[in-house]
């Protein structure tokens, strides 16, 4: 699996960096958790501060397009993002 960062944009108002990326892969689309770990490694971020909003693969293609956000700190993340279930920490699954 190879990840290419297509666009990085700092959103100072929301205290985050917004990233558009492409994942080239062989076989099945990689799991979200695998992509998150690779993005964390590439960006040098903490896993708990990265939220992957989307990962979409076109039919029959060996690439996926994604959008992720890396927050400056945990407090900002909790203020901006909605957690779907009370007590659920991992929004990247």
N, CA, C and O atoms as CSV, one atom per row, in Angstrom:
chain,resi,resn,atom,element,x,y,z
A,1,UNK,N,N,0.859,-1.180,0.000
A,1,UNK,CA,C,0.000,0.000,0.000
A,1,UNK,C,C,0.898,1.235,0.000
A,1,UNK,O,O,1.837,1.339,0.790
A,2,UNK,N,N,0.595,2.153,-0.890
A,2,UNK,CA,C,1.339,3.404,-0.983
A,2,UNK,C,C,0.352,4.561,-0.843
A,2,UNK,O,O,-0.714,4.550,-1.458
A,3,UNK,N,N,0.707,5.557,-0.036
A,3,UNK,CA,C,-0.163,6.718,0.155
A,3,UNK,C,C,0.548,7.953,-0.367
A,3,UNK,O,O,1.700,8.219,-0.025
A,4,UNK,N,N,-0.161,8.704,-1.203
A,4,UNK,CA,C,0.361,9.960,-1.731
A,4,UNK,C,C,-0.514,11.105,-1.210
A,4,UNK,O,O,-1.732,11.089,-1.388
A,5,UNK,N,N,0.103,12.083,-0.576
A,5,UNK,CA,C,-0.621,13.260,-0.093
A,5,UNK,C,C,-0.832,14.185,-1.288
A,5,UNK,O,O,0.133,14.635,-1.907
A,6,UNK,N,N,-2.086,14.467,-1.609
A,6,UNK,CA,C,-2.412,15.312,-2.753
A,6,UNK,C,C,-2.552,16.775,-2.359
A,6,UNK,O,O,-2.204,17.670,-3.129
A,7,UNK,N,N,-3.065,17.012,-1.152
A,7,UNK,CA,C,-3.302,18.389,-0.706
A,7,UNK,C,C,-3.278,18.441,0.816
A,7,UNK,O,O,-3.859,17.593,1.493
A,8,UNK,N,N,-2.594,19.452,1.337
A,8,UNK,CA,C,-2.600,19.722,2.782
A,8,UNK,C,C,-3.025,21.169,2.963
A,8,UNK,O,O,-2.547,22.068,2.272
A,9,UNK,N,N,-3.933,21.373,3.908
A,9,UNK,CA,C,-4.411,22.738,4.154
A,9,UNK,C,C,-4.587,22.933,5.651
A,9,UNK,O,O,-5.226,22.120,6.318
A,10,UNK,N,N,-4.024,24.004,6.175
A,10,UNK,CA,C,-4.172,24.322,7.594
A,10,UNK,C,C,-5.451,25.122,7.783
A,10,UNK,O,O,-5.634,26.168,7.160
A,11,UNK,N,N,-6.342,24.626,8.651
A,11,UNK,CA,C,-7.576,25.327,8.981
A,11,UNK,C,C,-7.410,25.874,10.404
A,11,UNK,O,O,-7.699,25.183,11.381
A,12,UNK,N,N,-6.952,27.094,10.503
A,12,UNK,CA,C,-6.652,27.696,11.812
A,12,UNK,C,C,-7.917,27.905,12.648
A,12,UNK,O,O,-7.883,27.791,13.873
A,13,UNK,N,N,-9.018,28.209,11.988
A,13,UNK,CA,C,-10.277,28.444,12.697
A,13,UNK,C,C,-10.709,27.201,13.483
A,13,UNK,O,O,-11.172,27.312,14.619
A,14,UNK,N,N,-10.558,26.020,12.876
A,14,UNK,CA,C,-10.972,24.780,13.528
A,14,UNK,C,C,-9.799,24.037,14.175
A,14,UNK,O,O,-9.985,22.946,14.713
A,15,UNK,N,N,-8.608,24.609,14.128
A,15,UNK,CA,C,-7.461,24.016,14.805
A,15,UNK,C,C,-7.067,22.651,14.268
A,15,UNK,O,O,-6.839,21.713,15.032
A,16,UNK,N,N,-6.988,22.547,12.934
A,16,UNK,CA,C,-6.659,21.254,12.347
A,16,UNK,C,C,-5.981,21.431,10.993
A,16,UNK,O,O,-6.005,22.509,10.400
A,17,UNK,N,N,-5.377,20.346,10.524
A,17,UNK,CA,C,-4.831,20.272,9.182
A,17,UNK,C,C,-5.718,19.302,8.401
A,17,UNK,O,O,-6.035,18.214,8.881
A,18,UNK,N,N,-6.114,19.706,7.200
A,18,UNK,CA,C,-6.998,18.887,6.376
A,18,UNK,C,C,-6.192,18.301,5.224
A,18,UNK,O,O,-5.449,19.015,4.550
A,19,UNK,N,N,-6.344,17.000,5.003
A,19,UNK,CA,C,-5.494,16.284,4.062
A,19,UNK,C,C,-6.349,15.508,3.068
A,19,UNK,O,O,-7.274,14.794,3.454
A,20,UNK,N,N,-6.035,15.652,1.803
A,20,UNK,CA,C,-6.615,14.816,0.749
A,20,UNK,C,C,-5.488,13.929,0.257
A,20,UNK,O,O,-4.373,14.397,0.028
A,21,UNK,N,N,-5.784,12.636,0.094
A,21,UNK,CA,C,-4.736,11.685,-0.252
A,21,UNK,C,C,-5.257,10.584,-1.160
A,21,UNK,O,O,-6.464,10.372,-1.281
A,22,UNK,N,N,-4.310,9.881,-1.803
A,22,UNK,CA,C,-4.628,8.746,-2.658
A,22,UNK,C,C,-3.888,7.526,-2.123
A,22,UNK,O,O,-2.712,7.607,-1.768
A,23,UNK,N,N,-4.588,6.397,-2.067
A,23,UNK,CA,C,-4.005,5.134,-1.627
A,23,UNK,C,C,-3.953,4.200,-2.829
A,23,UNK,O,O,-4.993,3.838,-3.380
A,24,UNK,N,N,-2.745,3.805,-3.239
A,24,UNK,CA,C,-2.581,2.799,-4.285
A,24,UNK,C,C,-2.422,1.461,-3.588
A,24,UNK,O,O,-1.631,1.332,-2.654
A,25,UNK,N,N,-3.182,0.452,-4.045
A,25,UNK,CA,C,-3.151,-0.844,-3.364
A,25,UNK,C,C,-3.341,-1.979,-4.354
A,25,UNK,O,O,-3.898,-1.792,-5.435
A,26,UNK,N,N,-2.876,-3.149,-3.972
A,26,UNK,CA,C,-3.117,-4.376,-4.740
A,26,UNK,C,C,-4.192,-5.161,-4.006
A,26,UNK,O,O,-4.200,-5.199,-2.776
A,27,UNK,N,N,-5.082,-5.777,-4.733
A,27,UNK,CA,C,-6.123,-6.570,-4.090
A,27,UNK,C,C,-7.213,-5.698,-3.502
A,27,UNK,O,O,-7.579,-4.664,-4.061
A,28,UNK,N,N,-7.722,-6.136,-2.360
A,28,UNK,CA,C,-8.840,-5.449,-1.705
A,28,UNK,C,C,-8.410,-4.091,-1.143
A,28,UNK,O,O,-7.236,-3.864,-0.847
A,29,UNK,N,N,-9.386,-3.203,-1.006
A,29,UNK,CA,C,-9.123,-1.909,-0.386
A,29,UNK,C,C,-8.637,-2.137,1.039
A,29,UNK,O,O,-9.231,-2.927,1.772
A,30,UNK,N,N,-7.554,-1.450,1.445
A,30,UNK,CA,C,-7.044,-1.637,2.812
A,30,UNK,C,C,-8.074,-1.214,3.854
A,30,UNK,O,O,-8.924,-0.364,3.587
A,31,UNK,N,N,-7.994,-1.806,5.027
A,31,UNK,CA,C,-8.879,-1.433,6.126
A,31,UNK,C,C,-8.546,-0.014,6.583
A,31,UNK,O,O,-7.411,0.449,6.470
A,32,UNK,N,N,-9.567,0.655,7.098
A,32,UNK,CA,C,-9.394,2.034,7.571
A,32,UNK,C,C,-8.285,2.133,8.613
A,32,UNK,O,O,-7.505,3.085,8.609
A,33,UNK,N,N,-8.220,1.141,9.511
A,33,UNK,CA,C,-7.208,1.161,10.569
A,33,UNK,C,C,-5.798,1.133,9.989
A,33,UNK,O,O,-4.904,1.805,10.503
A,34,UNK,N,N,-5.590,0.352,8.911
A,34,UNK,CA,C,-4.284,0.280,8.262
A,34,UNK,C,C,-3.908,1.621,7.632
A,34,UNK,O,O,-2.766,2.069,7.737
A,35,UNK,N,N,-4.878,2.252,6.978
A,35,UNK,CA,C,-4.636,3.542,6.340
A,35,UNK,C,C,-4.334,4.601,7.398
A,35,UNK,O,O,-3.436,5.422,7.210
A,36,UNK,N,N,-5.074,4.592,8.505
A,36,UNK,CA,C,-4.840,5.550,9.586
A,36,UNK,C,C,-3.423,5.406,10.119
A,36,UNK,O,O,-2.728,6.407,10.295
A,37,UNK,N,N,-2.981,4.181,10.380
A,37,UNK,CA,C,-1.630,3.949,10.896
A,37,UNK,C,C,-0.564,4.461,9.929
A,37,UNK,O,O,0.430,5.050,10.354
A,38,UNK,N,N,-0.767,4.240,8.640
A,38,UNK,CA,C,0.193,4.702,7.635
A,38,UNK,C,C,0.195,6.230,7.554
A,38,UNK,O,O,1.258,6.842,7.449
A,39,UNK,N,N,-0.998,6.857,7.604
A,39,UNK,CA,C,-1.080,8.323,7.586
A,39,UNK,C,C,-0.391,8.932,8.802
A,39,UNK,O,O,0.319,9.931,8.687
A,40,UNK,N,N,-0.602,8.328,9.961
A,40,UNK,CA,C,0.040,8.795,11.193
A,40,UNK,C,C,1.558,8.764,11.021
A,40,UNK,O,O,2.261,9.695,11.414
A,41,UNK,N,N,2.041,7.691,10.435
A,41,UNK,CA,C,3.479,7.537,10.203
A,41,UNK,C,C,4.007,8.596,9.230
A,41,UNK,O,O,5.045,9.210,9.480
A,42,UNK,N,N,3.306,8.805,8.144
A,42,UNK,CA,C,3.729,9.774,7.127
A,42,UNK,C,C,3.687,11.200,7.671
A,42,UNK,O,O,4.619,11.975,7.462
A,43,UNK,N,N,2.608,11.541,8.365
A,43,UNK,CA,C,2.401,12.919,8.824
A,43,UNK,C,C,3.088,13.231,10.152
A,43,UNK,O,O,3.203,14.397,10.531
A,44,UNK,N,N,3.543,12.201,10.856
A,44,UNK,CA,C,4.178,12.429,12.153
A,44,UNK,C,C,3.196,12.934,13.194
A,44,UNK,O,O,3.532,13.782,14.020
A,45,UNK,N,N,1.989,12.409,13.148
A,45,UNK,CA,C,0.922,12.854,14.055
A,45,UNK,C,C,0.617,11.769,15.079
A,45,UNK,O,O,1.067,10.630,14.952
A,46,UNK,N,N,-0.154,12.141,16.093
A,46,UNK,CA,C,-0.649,11.170,17.062
A,46,UNK,C,C,-1.923,10.543,16.504
A,46,UNK,O,O,-2.771,11.236,15.943
A,47,UNK,N,N,-2.050,9.226,16.663
A,47,UNK,CA,C,-3.214,8.528,16.127
A,47,UNK,C,C,-4.522,9.050,16.713
A,47,UNK,O,O,-5.531,9.115,16.010
A,48,UNK,N,N,-4.517,9.420,17.986
A,48,UNK,CA,C,-5.759,9.880,18.618
A,48,UNK,C,C,-6.214,11.243,18.096
A,48,UNK,O,O,-7.352,11.644,18.339
A,49,UNK,N,N,-5.338,11.966,17.379
A,49,UNK,CA,C,-5.695,13.278,16.852
A,49,UNK,C,C,-6.078,13.244,15.375
A,49,UNK,O,O,-6.442,14.276,14.811
A,50,UNK,N,N,-6.003,12.075,14.741
A,50,UNK,CA,C,-6.325,11.951,13.325
A,50,UNK,C,C,-7.718,11.352,13.155
A,50,UNK,O,O,-8.039,10.314,13.735
A,51,UNK,N,N,-8.530,12.019,12.356
A,51,UNK,CA,C,-9.872,11.546,12.020
A,51,UNK,C,C,-9.918,11.354,10.510
A,51,UNK,O,O,-9.695,12.300,9.754
A,52,UNK,N,N,-10.208,10.135,10.070
A,52,UNK,CA,C,-10.351,9.885,8.638
A,52,UNK,C,C,-11.830,9.964,8.297
A,52,UNK,O,O,-12.626,9.129,8.725
A,53,UNK,N,N,-12.181,10.976,7.524
A,53,UNK,CA,C,-13.579,11.191,7.157
A,53,UNK,C,C,-14.040,10.241,6.069
A,53,UNK,O,O,-15.132,9.678,6.154
A,54,UNK,N,N,-13.211,10.058,5.040
A,54,UNK,CA,C,-13.671,9.217,3.930
A,54,UNK,C,C,-12.512,8.467,3.294
A,54,UNK,O,O,-11.362,8.905,3.317
A,55,UNK,N,N,-12.860,7.324,2.726
A,55,UNK,CA,C,-11.934,6.507,1.940
A,55,UNK,C,C,-12.804,5.809,0.902
A,55,UNK,O,O,-13.544,4.878,1.222
A,56,UNK,N,N,-12.708,6.269,-0.352
A,56,UNK,CA,C,-13.609,5.771,-1.402
A,56,UNK,C,C,-12.805,5.170,-2.548
A,56,UNK,O,O,-11.823,5.744,-3.016
A,57,UNK,N,N,-13.251,4.002,-2.982
A,57,UNK,CA,C,-12.624,3.311,-4.109
A,57,UNK,C,C,-13.612,3.234,-5.255
A,57,UNK,O,O,-14.777,2.886,-5.058
A,58,UNK,N,N,-13.148,3.560,-6.456
A,58,UNK,CA,C,-13.988,3.400,-7.640
A,58,UNK,C,C,-14.062,1.930,-8.009
A,58,UNK,O,O,-13.145,1.168,-7.702
A,59,UNK,N,N,-15.131,1.523,-8.656
A,59,UNK,CA,C,-15.340,0.118,-9.022
A,59,UNK,C,C,-14.206,-0.374,-9.928
A,59,UNK,O,O,-13.948,0.208,-10.981
A,60,UNK,N,N,-13.535,-1.449,-9.509
A,60,UNK,CA,C,-12.484,-2.063,-10.306
A,60,UNK,C,C,-11.152,-1.345,-10.278
A,60,UNK,O,O,-10.222,-1.762,-10.969
A,61,UNK,N,N,-11.028,-0.291,-9.511
A,61,UNK,CA,C,-9.773,0.463,-9.451
A,61,UNK,C,C,-8.912,-0.036,-8.302
A,61,UNK,O,O,-9.414,-0.578,-7.317
A,62,UNK,N,N,-7.630,0.154,-8.442
A,62,UNK,CA,C,-6.684,-0.220,-7.388
A,62,UNK,C,C,-6.165,1.020,-6.681
A,62,UNK,O,O,-5.012,1.080,-6.254
A,63,UNK,N,N,-7.033,1.993,-6.571
A,63,UNK,CA,C,-6.700,3.200,-5.825
A,63,UNK,C,C,-7.942,3.701,-5.101
A,63,UNK,O,O,-9.072,3.505,-5.549
A,64,UNK,N,N,-7.701,4.340,-3.987
A,64,UNK,CA,C,-8.787,4.923,-3.195
A,64,UNK,C,C,-8.431,6.374,-2.907
A,64,UNK,O,O,-7.260,6.715,-2.742
A,65,UNK,N,N,-9.436,7.213,-2.848
A,65,UNK,CA,C,-9.248,8.618,-2.513
A,65,UNK,C,C,-9.769,8.839,-1.100
A,65,UNK,O,O,-10.814,8.309,-0.725
A,66,UNK,N,N,-9.032,9.628,-0.316
A,66,UNK,CA,C,-9.432,9.824,1.064
A,66,UNK,C,C,-9.297,11.260,1.532
A,66,UNK,O,O,-8.639,12.090,0.905
A,67,UNK,N,N,-9.945,11.520,2.657
A,67,UNK,CA,C,-9.913,12.835,3.299
A,67,UNK,C,C,-9.770,12.607,4.795
A,67,UNK,O,O,-10.529,11.843,5.392
A,68,UNK,N,N,-8.789,13.276,5.399
A,68,UNK,CA,C,-8.553,13.124,6.831
A,68,UNK,C,C,-8.264,14.486,7.454
A,68,UNK,O,O,-7.909,15.446,6.769
A,69,UNK,N,N,-8.429,14.538,8.786
A,69,UNK,CA,C,-8.159,15.767,9.542
A,69,UNK,C,C,-7.250,15.415,10.715
A,69,UNK,O,O,-7.454,14.411,11.397
A,70,UNK,N,N,-6.248,16.254,10.937
A,70,UNK,CA,C,-5.367,16.079,12.094
A,70,UNK,C,C,-5.531,17.317,12.974
A,70,UNK,O,O,-5.238,18.438,12.558
A,71,UNK,N,N,-6.000,17.089,14.186
A,71,UNK,CA,C,-6.263,18.198,15.105
A,71,UNK,C,C,-5.004,18.584,15.886
A,71,UNK,O,O,-4.110,17.769,16.110
A,72,UNK,N,N,-4.967,19.854,16.292
A,72,UNK,CA,C,-3.828,20.373,17.045
A,72,UNK,C,C,-3.745,19.759,18.436
A,72,UNK,O,O,-2.652,19.519,18.950
A,73,UNK,N,N,-4.909,19.504,19.049
A,73,UNK,CA,C,-4.933,18.917,20.392
A,73,UNK,C,C,-6.265,18.206,20.631
A,73,UNK,O,O,-7.223,18.383,19.879
A,74,UNK,N,N,-6.305,17.405,21.683
A,74,UNK,CA,C,-7.495,16.600,21.987
A,74,UNK,C,C,-8.715,17.450,22.326
A,74,UNK,O,O,-9.840,17.099,21.968
A,75,UNK,N,N,-8.496,18.554,23.010
A,75,UNK,CA,C,-9.613,19.414,23.405
A,75,UNK,C,C,-10.319,19.992,22.177
A,75,UNK,O,O,-11.548,20.020,22.116
A,76,UNK,N,N,-9.540,20.448,21.208
A,76,UNK,CA,C,-10.118,20.984,19.973
A,76,UNK,C,C,-10.874,19.895,19.223
A,76,UNK,O,O,-11.967,20.142,18.711
A,77,UNK,N,N,-10.309,18.697,19.151
A,77,UNK,CA,C,-10.969,17.575,18.489
A,77,UNK,C,C,-12.331,17.314,19.119
A,77,UNK,O,O,-13.320,17.150,18.405
A,78,UNK,N,N,-12.392,17.272,20.433
A,78,UNK,CA,C,-13.657,16.989,21.126
A,78,UNK,C,C,-14.673,18.108,20.947
A,78,UNK,O,O,-15.878,17.856,20.932
A,79,UNK,N,N,-14.190,19.357,20.811
A,79,UNK,CA,C,-15.105,20.481,20.609
A,79,UNK,C,C,-15.711,20.482,19.200
A,79,UNK,O,O,-16.859,20.886,19.015
A,80,UNK,N,N,-14.934,20.029,18.212
A,80,UNK,CA,C,-15.351,20.134,16.816
A,80,UNK,C,C,-16.054,18.878,16.308
A,80,UNK,O,O,-17.094,18.979,15.658
A,81,UNK,N,N,-15.507,17.705,16.592
A,81,UNK,CA,C,-16.044,16.449,16.056
A,81,UNK,C,C,-17.185,15.926,16.916
A,81,UNK,O,O,-17.196,16.090,18.136
A,82,UNK,N,N,-18.141,15.294,16.252
A,82,UNK,CA,C,-19.225,14.620,16.955
A,82,UNK,C,C,-18.847,13.164,17.146
A,82,UNK,O,O,-18.459,12.496,16.187
A,83,UNK,N,N,-18.952,12.668,18.352
A,83,UNK,CA,C,-18.749,11.259,18.629
A,83,UNK,C,C,-20.141,10.627,18.592
A,83,UNK,O,O,-21.049,11.074,19.293
A,84,UNK,N,N,-20.305,9.593,17.777
A,84,UNK,CA,C,-21.643,9.038,17.515
A,84,UNK,C,C,-22.277,8.378,18.725
A,84,UNK,O,O,-23.481,8.515,18.946
A,85,UNK,N,N,-21.483,7.666,19.509
A,85,UNK,CA,C,-22.021,7.024,20.701
A,85,UNK,C,C,-21.301,7.557,21.918
A,85,UNK,O,O,-20.089,7.767,21.889
A,86,UNK,N,N,-22.031,7.772,22.972
A,86,UNK,CA,C,-21.431,8.219,24.222
A,86,UNK,C,C,-20.390,7.205,24.670
A,86,UNK,O,O,-20.679,6.014,24.780
A,87,UNK,N,N,-19.185,7.680,24.927
A,87,UNK,CA,C,-18.136,6.807,25.417
A,87,UNK,C,C,-17.339,6.119,24.320
A,87,UNK,O,O,-16.377,5.416,24.627
A,88,UNK,N,N,-17.698,6.293,23.058
A,88,UNK,CA,C,-16.953,5.662,21.970
A,88,UNK,C,C,-15.782,6.566,21.585
A,88,UNK,O,O,-15.978,7.697,21.140
A,89,UNK,N,N,-14.567,6.054,21.763
A,89,UNK,CA,C,-13.374,6.855,21.506
A,89,UNK,C,C,-12.875,6.750,20.088
A,89,UNK,O,O,-12.408,7.744,19.531
A,90,UNK,N,N,-12.957,5.576,19.479
A,90,UNK,CA,C,-12.314,5.328,18.208
A,90,UNK,C,C,-13.277,5.604,17.058
A,90,UNK,O,O,-14.112,4.764,16.721
A,91,UNK,N,N,-13.154,6.789,16.457
A,91,UNK,CA,C,-14.034,7.154,15.351
A,91,UNK,C,C,-13.481,6.712,14.010
A,91,UNK,O,O,-14.132,6.923,12.986
A,92,UNK,N,N,-12.294,6.101,13.980
A,92,UNK,CA,C,-11.688,5.671,12.727
A,92,UNK,C,C,-12.006,4.244,12.347
A,92,UNK,O,O,-11.433,3.731,11.386
A,93,UNK,N,N,-12.901,3.582,13.065
A,93,UNK,CA,C,-13.251,2.190,12.735
A,93,UNK,C,C,-14.529,2.150,11.939
A,93,UNK,O,O,-14.990,1.072,11.566
